[in-house]
Amino acid sequence: MAITEALKLAKKIRWERFVARGGHPVLLMDTIRASNAKYLKKVLGIPNLTYWKRYAEASFFASHELKAIKNVLYRRLVTYPEAIFSNLKVVKAIISEAVSWAKRLENQRWSNASKKRIDTTTRQFFSQTYRFWTTAYFPMMMDSPIRKYLKSVARVKEVDAILSKYARPRRLNALQRKANHYYQLKKRYGSKLPLSLIQKLRKKYFWTKSYVFHVRPYTIRDVVKEVKTAKPVYLPPVLKLPNELKPCARVLDTARKLVELRDYRILEYSRFIGYLQPFLKELAKTLGLSYEELIQLTTEEILKRKFNKQDIKKRAKGVGYLVVEGHGFILVGRQVKELATEKGWSEVKILHGRTGFPGLVKGRVKKVNPYIYEKIRKGDIIVTGMTTPEIVPFLKKVRAIVTDEGGVTAHAAIISREFKIPCVLGTKIATQALNDGDLVEVDATKGIVRKLK
């Protein structure tokens, strides 16, 4: 299928939205597409999706396909909930295996490696990555079946409130454990940490400023600053289930584990890519590219070693990734604008979503993604596809959170409740309908975001 045919088909089918941003790696989008095609059914036992859309700030599926998969998961939840726990074990095993494999390669010498060895490791890297990304679908797709179960089977009326109260994490994520470690060191050493200890900490937590393929250096200065400002992190208390909720204890426990899995998955992938930096840089070198250029290629371009450097420059400025009938197409320039303006989302004045944490505030929009959290300023109302754990240090500046994706088990829901920040989740079109600098009113109590003149 040619790209012109794909664009025509995209307009005919249920095209919901499209946006492109500079700096988002094509390699990330392409490996997730391949993961869907190769492993989704095999690993999780749910149908493969044939049509998928990916943007710099959010990912979505064709409505009819996503509905079908959610129905499969709902039936499984009602008839055989143990299968869901089995899926969770499989997902965690995949993550653990991938990270262990990457760590074994961390200290190997690649500068003198043969072409055959580089090619073999490249294929192994893609295989591990494809399996890893099946873990991205599961938490996102389970949100709706869990809500439906609680409403229809358990007859729960205040689903959001119940999940917020009884599906809280019982484990600290890696960044929270690091914060507690640093707090203990601050209590012991004050601001005078031994240099040898600082270097060990830098090595241990080298990946914690990175996000997936976007690798940020973790410096000695970062360690010193984080220890100096460290504060303890505590888990919320475990609340006893009332009698009327005991029949759905298993489902609430599933929701809790899915909440924990979201942070664990994305942080472990950052660790995975961190361990592979020496290899990926050498792979880029063999192709005559920098690491930043490498991650703007597709898997096929890397494996066949056929690409155009001019295309890489265009992709770095702004790229859209369209998947139609299982085939991936990279859009740049006019093609991006053609689909980005297809439905005129800028005309939308009121957006509707779910309440993450209640509240009413006004302010200016700042659109962000994990690559540019550093640009958040005090008083911003941040608009994003979904939040990730790396945003936590910037939350003290945030007035409100608005997301395209997510339900009550999403990361944004958890952090908004923890930091008491008004939050509206799952608007679907916030990143298209709102622009930087827009004045908006966020009524998170009602789940409404309203543009103001």
C-alpha positions in Angstrom: 0.0 0.0 0.0 1.4 3.4 -1.0 1.3 6.3 1.4 -1.2 8.2 -0.7 -3.6 5.3 -0.5 -3.0 5.1 3.3 -3.9 8.8 3.7 -7.1 8.4 1.7 -8.1 5.3 3.8 -7.3 7.2 7.0 -9.8 9.8 6.1 -12.5 7.3 5.3 -12.2 5.2 8.4 -12.9 6.4 12.0 -10.0 8.8 12.2 -10.3 10.5 15.5 -7.3 12.8 15.8 -3.8 13.4 14.8 -0.9 15.4 16.1 2.8 15.6 15.5 5.7 16.9 17.6 9.4 17.3 17.0 11.8 15.1 18.8 9.7 12.1 19.3 11.6 9.0 18.1 10.3 7.2 15.1 12.0 4.0 16.4 9.8 4.1 19.5 6.6 4.3 17.4 7.8 1.6 15.0 8.8 -0.9 17.6 5.4 -0.5 19.3 3.6 -1.1 16.0 5.7 -4.2 15.4 5.1 -5.4 19.0 1.3 -5.2 18.3 1.6 -7.2 15.1 4.0 -9.9 16.5 3.2 -10.4 20.2 0.0 -9.0 21.5 -2.1 -12.1 20.9 0.8 -14.5 21.7 1.7 -12.9 25.0 -1.6 -11.7 26.4 -4.0 -14.0 24.6 -6.1 -11.1 23.2 -6.7 -10.2 19.5 -4.1 -8.3 17.6 -5.0 -4.8 16.5 -4.7 -4.1 12.8 -5.1 -0.4 12.9 -3.2 1.8 15.3 -2.3 5.5 15.7 0.6 6.9 17.5 1.6 10.5 18.3 4.2 12.3 20.3 1.9 12.7 23.3 -0.6 9.9 23.2 -1.5 6.5 21.6 -4.9 5.3 20.5 -6.5 2.4 18.8 -9.4 2.3 16.3 -12.6 2.5 18.3 -14.1 -0.8 17.1 -11.0 -2.8 17.7 -10.3 -1.4 21.2 -13.9 -2.1 22.1 -13.6 -5.7 21.0 -10.4 -6.2 23.1 -12.0 -4.6 26.2 -15.0 -7.0 25.8 -12.6 -9.9 25.8 -10.9 -8.6 29.0 -14.2 -7.9 30.6 -15.5 -11.4 30.0 -12.2 -12.8 31.4 -12.6 -10.6 34.5 -16.1 -11.8 35.1 -15.7 -15.5 34.4 -12.1 -16.2 35.2 -10.3 -13.4 37.1 -7.3 -15.6 37.8 -6.4 -15.3 34.1 -5.8 -11.5 34.6 -3.4 -12.3 37.4 -1.7 -14.8 35.1 -1.4 -12.0 32.5 0.2 -9.7 35.1 2.8 -12.4 35.9 3.6 -12.9 32.2 4.0 -9.1 31.8 6.4 -8.8 34.7 8.4 -11.8 33.6 8.8 -10.1 30.1 10.1 -6.9 31.7 12.5 -8.7 34.1 13.9 -10.8 31.3 14.5 -7.8 29.0 16.2 -5.7 31.6 18.4 -8.7 32.7 19.4 -9.3 29.0 20.3 -5.6 28.5 22.3 -5.4 31.8 24.5 -8.3 30.6 25.5 -6.2 27.6 26.2 -3.0 29.5 30.0 -3.5 30.0 30.8 -5.4 26.8 33.2 -3.8 24.3 31.5 -3.0 21.1 34.2 -0.9 19.3 35.9 -4.0 17.9 32.7 -6.1 17.4 32.2 -7.8 14.1 29.3 -6.8 11.8 27.8 -10.2 12.3 27.8 -9.7 16.1 26.3 -6.2 15.8 23.5 -7.5 13.4 22.7 -10.4 15.7 22.5 -8.2 18.8 20.3 -5.7 16.9 17.8 -8.4 16.1 17.9 -9.6 19.7 17.3 -6.0 20.8 14.2 -5.7 18.6 12.9 -9.0 19.7 13.2 -8.0 23.4 11.7 -4.6 22.6 8.7 -6.1 20.8 7.8 -8.3 23.7 8.4 -5.5 26.2 5.8 -3.2 24.6 3.0 -5.7 25.0 3.2 -4.6 28.6 2.1 -1.1 27.5 -1.4 -2.2 26.3 -2.5 -4.2 29.3 -2.9 -1.6 32.0 -4.5 0.9 29.6 -7.0 -1.6 28.3 -8.0 -3.0 31.7 -9.2 0.4 33.0 -12.6 0.2 31.3 -13.4 -3.5 32.0 -12.6 -2.9 35.8 -15.0 0.1 35.9 -17.7 -1.8 34.0 -17.3 -4.8 36.4 -17.6 -2.6 39.5 -20.7 -0.9 38.1 -22.6 -3.9 36.6 -21.5 -6.9 38.7 -20.7 -5.3 42.0 -23.3 -2.5 41.7 -20.8 0.1 42.9 -22.1 3.6 42.4 -19.1 5.8 43.1 -16.6 3.8 41.0 -13.9 6.6 40.8 -14.0 7.2 44.6 -13.8 3.5 45.4 -10.9 2.9 43.1 -9.1 6.0 44.4 -9.5 4.8 47.9 -8.9 1.0 47.7 -6.6 0.6 44.6 -3.7 2.7 45.9 -0.2 1.4 45.3 1.3 -0.7 48.1 4.8 -0.5 46.7 7.1 2.5 46.1 8.3 2.9 42.5 12.0 3.1 41.7 12.1 6.9 41.8 10.4 7.0 45.2 12.8 4.4 46.6 15.7 6.5 45.3 14.2 9.6 47.1 14.0 7.7 50.4 17.6 6.4 49.9 18.8 10.0 49.3 16.8 11.3 52.3 18.6 8.7 54.6 22.0 9.8 53.2 21.1 13.5 53.8 20.3 12.7 57.4 23.6 10.8 57.8 26.0 13.0 55.9 24.2 16.4 55.5 25.7 18.2 52.5 29.1 16.5 52.8 28.8 13.3 50.9 32.1 11.5 50.1 33.0 11.7 46.5 33.3 7.9 46.2 29.7 7.5 47.4 28.5 10.2 45.0 30.1 8.3 42.1 28.5 5.0 43.2 25.0 6.7 43.4 25.5 8.2 40.0 26.3 4.8 38.6 23.4 3.1 40.4 20.8 5.6 39.3 22.3 6.7 36.0 19.0 6.1 34.1 16.6 7.9 36.4 16.6 11.2 34.4 16.0 9.5 31.1 12.7 8.6 29.4 12.6 5.7 27.1 14.9 6.5 24.1 15.5 10.1 25.3 18.6 9.6 27.4 19.6 12.5 29.8 23.0 12.4 31.5 22.9 11.9 35.2 25.8 14.0 36.7 27.6 14.4 40.0 25.9 17.8 40.3 22.5 16.0 39.9 23.3 13.6 42.7 24.4 16.4 45.1 21.4 18.5 44.4 18.9 15.6 44.8 20.4 14.5 48.1 20.4 18.1 49.4 16.6 18.5 48.5 15.5 14.9 49.3 12.3 14.4 51.2 10.8 11.1 52.4 8.1 9.4 50.4 5.4 7.4 52.3 2.8 5.0 51.0 -0.8 5.8 51.9 -2.3 3.5 54.6 -4.0 0.3 53.5 -7.7 0.7 54.1 -9.9 -2.2 55.2 -12.6 -3.1 52.8 -16.1 -2.7 54.0 -18.3 -5.8 53.9 -20.3 -4.6 50.8 -17.0 -4.4 48.8 -15.5 -7.7 49.9 -17.0 -9.7 46.9 -15.0 -7.5 44.5 -11.7 -7.6 46.5 -10.0 -9.5 43.8 -10.9 -6.9 41.1 -9.8 -4.1 43.3 -6.5 -5.9 43.9 -6.1 -6.2 40.2 -6.7 -2.5 39.7 -4.0 -1.8 42.4 -1.5 -4.0 40.7 -2.2 -2.4 37.3 -1.5 1.0 38.9 1.8 -0.2 40.2 2.6 -1.8 36.8 2.3 1.5 34.9 5.2 3.2 36.7 7.2 0.0 36.9 7.0 -0.6 33.2 8.1 2.8 31.9 10.9 3.1 34.5 12.2 -0.3 33.7 12.2 0.5 29.9 14.3 3.6 30.6 16.7 1.4 32.6 16.7 -1.1 29.7 17.7 1.6 27.1 20.2 3.0 29.6 22.0 -0.4 29.8 22.0 -0.6 26.0 23.5 2.9 25.4 27.1 1.6 24.5 25.6 -0.9 22.0 23.1 1.5 20.5 25.8 4.2 20.0 28.1 1.7 18.3 25.2 0.6 16.1 24.6 4.2 15.1 28.3 4.6 14.4 28.3 1.6 12.0 25.5 3.3 10.1 27.4 6.6 10.0 24.9 8.2 12.3 24.6 9.8 15.8 22.4 8.1 18.4 19.9 10.9 18.0 19.7 10.2 14.3 19.5 6.4 14.8 16.3 6.7 16.9 14.6 8.5 14.0 14.8 5.4 11.8 12.4 2.5 11.5 13.3 -1.0 12.4 13.3 -2.0 8.7 15.7 0.9 7.8 18.1 -0.2 10.6 18.0 -3.9 9.7 18.4 -3.3 5.9 20.8 -0.4 6.5 18.9 1.7 3.9 17.8 5.2 4.7 18.0 8.8 3.6 19.7 11.3 5.9 17.5 14.1 4.6 14.5 12.2 5.8 16.0 12.0 9.3 16.3 15.8 9.4 12.6 16.2 8.4 11.5 13.7 11.1 13.4 15.5 13.8 11.4 18.7 13.1 8.0 16.9 13.4 6.7 13.5 12.6 3.4 11.7 12.4 3.2 7.9 12.4 0.2 6.4 10.7 -0.7 2.7 10.8 -3.3 1.3 8.4 -4.0 -2.4 8.0 -0.8 -3.2 10.0 1.5 -1.2 7.8 3.4 1.8 9.2 3.8 5.1 7.4 5.9 8.1 8.4 4.4 11.5 7.7 6.2 14.7 7.6 5.6 18.3 6.4 2.4 18.8 4.4 1.2 15.2 5.1 1.2 15.9 8.8 -0.7 19.2 8.4 -3.2 17.5 6.2 -4.3 15.1 8.9 -3.6 17.4 11.8 -6.2 19.9 10.6 -8.7 17.2 9.4 -11.3 17.9 12.0 -10.6 21.4 13.2 -10.2 20.6 16.8 -9.2 24.2 17.5 -12.9 25.1 17.2 -13.8 23.0 20.3 -14.6 25.2 23.3 -15.5 22.7 26.0 -13.7 19.4 26.7 -15.1 16.6 28.9 -13.3 14.0 30.8 -13.1 12.2 34.2 -12.2 13.6 37.5 -8.7 12.7 38.7 -8.8 15.0 41.7 -11.5 17.7 42.2 -11.0 21.5 42.1 -11.6 24.6 40.1 -8.8 26.7 38.7 -8.0 29.1 35.8 -4.7 29.5 34.0 -2.6 29.3 30.9 -2.0 26.1 29.0 1.4 24.5 28.7 1.5 21.4 26.4 4.2 19.0 27.5 5.5 15.5 27.0 8.2 13.5 28.9 10.9 15.0 26.7 10.2 18.6 27.8 9.0 18.5 31.4 11.8 21.0 32.2 9.8 23.7 30.4 7.0 23.6 33.0 6.7 27.0 34.7 5.0 28.0 37.9 1.2 28.3 37.5 1.0 26.2 34.3 -2.0 24.1 33.5 -0.3 21.2 31.8 -1.9 19.5 28.9 -0.5 16.1 27.8 -1.3 12.7 26.4 -0.5 11.1 29.7 1.9 11.7 32.5 4.9 9.6 33.5 6.9 9.2 36.7 9.5 11.7 35.6 7.0 14.6 36.0 6.9 14.3 39.8 9.8 16.8 40.5 7.9 19.5 38.5 4.5 19.1 40.1 5.0 21.8 42.7 4.8 24.3 39.8 1.6 22.9 38.3 -1.8 24.4 38.8 -3.9 21.7 37.1 -3.4 18.6 34.9 -5.4 17.8 31.7 -4.8 14.5 29.8 -5.9 12.9 26.6 -5.8 9.4 28.0 -6.3 7.6 31.3 -8.8 6.5 33.8 -8.8 6.3 37.6 -5.9 3.8 37.6 -3.7 6.1 35.4 -0.5 7.7 36.6 -2.1 11.2 36.4 -4.9 10.1 38.6 -2.5 8.8 41.2 -0.2 11.8 41.3 -3.0 14.3 41.2 -4.6 12.7 44.3 -1.2 12.5 46.0 -0.3 16.2 45.4 -3.9 17.5 45.5 -3.8 19.0 42.0 -7.1 19.4 40.1 -7.0 16.9 37.3 -9.3 16.1 34.3 -8.4 12.7 32.6 -9.3 11.1 29.3 -10.5 14.1 27.4 -9.3 12.4 24.1 -8.6 15.7 22.3 -7.0 18.1 24.8 -3.6 18.1 23.0 -5.4 19.0 19.7 -8.0 21.4 21.0 -5.7 23.4 23.2 -2.5 25.4 22.5 0.2 26.9 24.6 -0.9 30.1 26.2 -4.7 29.4 25.9 -6.6 30.7 28.9 -8.7 27.9 30.3 -10.9 27.1 33.3 -10.4 23.6 34.7 -13.5 22.4 36.6 -12.0 19.0 37.7 -15.0 18.4 40.0 -17.3 18.1 37.0 -14.6 16.8 34.6 -14.8 19.9 32.3 -12.2 22.1 30.7 -13.5 25.3 29.2 -11.7 27.7 26.9 -11.9 31.3 28.0 -11.6 34.4 25.8 
